[in-house]
């Protein structure tokens, strides 16, 4: 079953390679969507794909890369759209 999840990650998640690590993880799992920094210091991402790979990428966001410190992850299911062809970092 295809799903869509929007996450907002707070903590020390900017300036530590978080977006690049999420991009690598999503591509490795075949998940589409995007990731970006927010002005308030959080990172936001939208993931689409099969339920298990999307769940694994969200779980990765709860840990993050080695230099990150994740304090909180808010994950919200949204309606699947199928609009993405791959995964990208938005600037």
C-alpha positions as CSV (number, residue, x, y, z in Angstrom):
1,X,0.0,0.0,0.0
2,X,1.4,3.4,-1.0
3,X,1.5,6.0,1.8
4,X,2.5,9.6,2.3
5,X,4.0,11.0,5.6
6,X,5.1,14.5,6.4
7,X,7.7,14.8,9.2
8,X,9.1,17.8,11.1
9,X,12.2,17.1,13.0
10,X,13.6,19.3,15.8
11,X,16.9,19.3,17.7
12,X,20.4,19.9,16.3
13,X,19.3,19.0,12.7
14,X,20.7,21.8,10.6
15,X,24.4,22.1,9.7
16,X,25.1,18.5,10.5
17,X,24.3,16.8,7.1
18,X,20.8,15.8,8.1
19,X,19.2,16.6,4.7
20,X,21.9,14.7,2.8
21,X,21.6,11.7,5.1
22,X,17.8,11.6,4.7
23,X,18.2,11.9,0.9
24,X,20.6,8.9,0.9
25,X,18.3,6.9,3.1
26,X,15.2,7.6,1.1
27,X,16.8,6.8,-2.2
28,X,18.3,3.6,-0.9
29,X,14.8,2.6,0.2
30,X,13.1,3.6,-3.0
31,X,11.1,6.4,-1.3
32,X,10.2,9.6,-3.1
33,X,9.6,13.1,-1.9
34,X,11.7,16.0,-0.6
35,X,13.5,17.3,2.5
36,X,14.3,21.0,3.5
37,X,15.4,23.2,6.3
38,X,12.8,25.4,8.0
39,X,13.6,28.9,9.1
40,X,12.9,28.0,12.8
41,X,15.8,25.4,12.8
42,X,13.7,22.3,12.2
43,X,13.9,20.0,9.2
44,X,10.7,19.1,7.2
45,X,10.3,16.2,4.8
46,X,7.6,14.5,2.8
47,X,8.0,10.8,2.0
48,X,5.9,8.7,-0.4
49,X,6.1,5.1,-1.2
50,X,5.3,1.6,0.1
51,X,4.4,1.6,3.7
52,X,7.4,-0.4,5.1
53,X,10.2,1.6,3.3
54,X,8.5,4.9,4.3
55,X,8.3,3.8,7.9
56,X,12.0,2.9,7.8
57,X,12.9,6.3,6.5
58,X,10.8,8.0,9.3
59,X,12.6,5.7,11.8
60,X,15.9,6.9,10.4
61,X,14.7,10.5,11.0
62,X,14.3,9.7,14.7
63,X,18.0,8.9,14.9
64,X,19.5,11.1,12.2
65,X,23.2,11.1,11.1
66,X,26.0,10.8,13.6
67,X,26.4,14.6,14.3
68,X,22.7,15.3,14.7
69,X,20.7,15.3,17.9
70,X,17.1,14.6,17.4
71,X,14.8,15.9,20.1
72,X,11.4,15.3,18.5
73,X,9.8,14.0,15.3
74,X,6.2,14.9,14.4
75,X,4.9,12.5,11.7
76,X,1.6,13.1,10.1
77,X,0.0,10.8,7.5
78,X,-1.4,12.6,4.4
79,X,-3.2,11.5,1.3
80,X,-0.9,9.7,-1.1
81,X,-0.5,11.7,-4.3
82,X,2.2,9.9,-6.4
83,X,3.4,13.3,-7.5
84,X,7.2,12.7,-7.1
85,X,9.5,11.0,-9.5
86,X,12.4,10.8,-7.1
87,X,13.8,12.3,-3.9
88,X,15.3,15.8,-3.6
89,X,16.7,18.4,-1.2
90,X,14.8,21.6,-1.4
91,X,16.6,24.8,-0.7
